[in-house]
Amino acid sequence: MITSAQLRAARALLGVDQRQLAELSDLSVPTIQRMEASDGVIRGNVDSLMKLIGALDRAGIELIGDNASSQGGGRGIRLRTARSDPRPDKNAGKDR
């Protein structure tokens, strides 16, 4: 499984645009756009998903599921459940 957020993050880490990812995965640009616009887990044609995941894997992307560990080594980031609003408080440190 891969989420739309993971796909966008993977593309950003690789420094490729949607057209380049489409070429790497032998998919169309509209298919990549549709996948990235999905809400949550990408649903679609199994063959297309396998092509996408295979291309990301060949490019060095390791997809990590919820509560799974990474055995691949290397640097990375993980999105955990946010405890609060991550945006800084604009009024912090100001007298009211």
Secondary structure, 3 states (H helix, E strand, C coil): CCEHHHHHHHHHHHCCCHHHHHHHHCCCHHHHHHHHHCCCECCCCHHHHHHHHHHHHHCCCCCCCCCCCCCCCCCCCCCCCCCCCCCCCCCCCCCC
